[in-house]
Amino acid sequence: MVINLVLDKEQGYFKKAESLYREVDTQAAETPMYEWYRDAKYDDWYFEFLDSEGMGWKITISPSVESENNEYDIDADNWAGDHINIAMEEPGEDMVKLKAFAIREARRRFPAVEIPEKG
């Protein structure tokens, strides 16, 4: 006979398990490639793509720290730690236009790379 047990850390002893043991997938959710996604906690927008050498880049649109107005900074960072400042204190009244501007700038700076944008 097999009895499944779990450790009750508060009480400091083993007790009978309410369910069978199963592995929990601890891998973090992958971020989408070629698609804008948002980190609501920091109000940042991200877009990831690969350059012509296979290096991953992430465009970040984040609220400008030094601005009291609705302005955003746009940066690009790669997996190796290289950083490109695309724009600072851009007006953020229309996020769709701001994201389109960021993609245009990335395409201009990486002309050998086709940067598709998923809907």
Number of C-alpha atoms within 10 A of each C-alpha: 3 4 8 13 15 14 12 12 8 6 8 8 10 12 13 11 13 9 9 9 10 6 5 6 6 6 6 6 6 6 12 13 18 17 14 17 15 13 10 8 6 9 10 16 19 22 22 21 21 17 15 11 8 9 11 15 21 19 24 24 27 20 23 18 11 11 13 8 14 12 18 24 21 25 19 21 16 17 10 9 9 9 14 14 12 17 15 17 17 18 16 19 12 8 13 10 12 17 20 12 16 21 17 13 15 20 15 11 12 14 12 11 16 12 17 12 14 9 6
